[in-house]
Amino acid sequence: MTEETQTDAPRTELTDDAAQKRRHAAGEDPEKRLQILEGAWKIFTDQGFDAASMNGICKAAGVSKGTLYVYFQDKEDLFVALVEHKRAMFFRGIVDRLAGAGSLEERLLAYATGLSLQLNSEDVIHAQRIVISVVERMPELGVRFYDAGAKHFLSCLQDVLRRETEAGNLAVPDPVLAAAQFVELSTTGIWRARLFGRRVDEPTEAEVLPIAREAVRMFLAAYRP
């Protein structure tokens, strides 16, 4: 009995090591991770953060609970990862508009138009509403959500404003404030109405373009040398 036990012990240790390696490899599978995120997005948008359960997410994603926890620590971790994943889709191409060809006015107009369309899209509005519903109880979730999205595209705009000021094309003493002002101007009259359900349909480019033009006009009137 003792010999059998001693013989089995190394085999168990090796088995545990192999299992750890398999779990680690699975945790790095991008397709499996995407599968979980897509299932989670469906549950979060249908049910909200509080009502969403890890069991429901497993079912929607078609994975086991053990697999889910290999990739994500808890529901909050999963939701923030989902926001970070969606950010690339939400704001795809918007930042590129700032670095594109054309005058500063043309680039700001392209940025304002694209930003307004994306901020008012169904997916972004859904994500924002989910966070708002829980942020009083979970302020850290709001911080992580903001850092994953708004802070990213605002910092890109701030960098452009700094460079244009250094080049003499703008006179922006506070790029952080100016970037926030430009975003507010670009989404005037639409974003809050969308967020609070006053307006249910997504705006068209034809609707946001006049607002974006006026945002650029006002911004340059304030910050041109």
Secondary structure, 3 states (H helix, E strand, C coil): CHHHHHHHHHHHHHHHHHHHHHHHHHCCCHHHHHHHHHHHHHHHHHHHHHHCCHHHHHHHHCCCHHHHHHHCCCHHHHHHHHHHHHHHHHCCCHHHHHCCCCCHHHHHHHHHHHHHHHHCCHHHHHHHHHHHHHCCCCHHHHHHHHHHCHHHHHHHHHHHHHHHHHCCCCCCCCHHHHHHHHHHHHCCCCHHHHHCCCCCCCCCHHHHHHHHHHHHHHHHHHHCC
